[in-house]
Amino acid sequence: MPVIISPGSGPVPGAHRRAADENMTRFIEDLADRGIIATGFLATPNDGYGDGRYAFRLNLPDRRTAEV
């Protein structure tokens, strides 16, 4: 399930991890609306890129993960 969102976009001044977590929750809801079930997410070990962007591992029911 490759999904690419805003490749190459710049820094996000003032962004914080709490907002990123909220966005991931909404993303999971959007996936569910399209019939794609995710069971949760975890921040990657180096979760912050230092420019207001964060990385997460999306957990899928078949034990696969997708990095977003």
N, C-alpha and C positions, 0 to 999 in steps of 0.2 A: 504494500500500500504506500507507494511513494507520494508524498505531498511536499510541495515546495511553496513556501510563503515568503514573499519579499526578499528574494536572494539579492545580496549586495546592498541592502539598505544600510543607512548610516546609524550612528549612535542615537540613543534615546535619552536626552538629558532629563534628569529628575526621576527616571524610572527606578522602581524598587522591587524587591523579590515578592512582596505581598501581592502586588498588582500582577506579576507574572504568574503566581499561583492561581489567582482568580481567573486569569485568562485561560490557563490550562483547564480549569474546571469548566468554563464555558465551551472550550474546544471539545472536551469530552461529551458535553451535552449536544453540541452540533453534530458530532460523529454519530451519536445515538439516534438523532433525528433522521440520519441517513442509513440507519441499519448497521452501523459499525460499532461494535461494543468494545469499550476499553474498560479495564477494571481498576484503573488508577494511574498515578504517575509519581515519579521520584525525581528529584533534582540529580543531575549527573554529578560525579565527584568534583569536577571543576565547573560548577554550575553557572558562574558569572563570567562573562567575557570582558568585564570591566568597562563596558560602554552602554550599560542599561539593558543589555540583552542577556538572556538566561537560556540554559539548555536543560531539557528534561528527557527522561525515558518514560514513554507511554507503555503501560502494561496491557497486553492483549490476552484474551481468555485462553489461548492455546500455549501460553507461556512464552510467546515471542514478545520482543520489545521493539519499539520504534523510537529513535531519537528525534526529538523535535525541539 
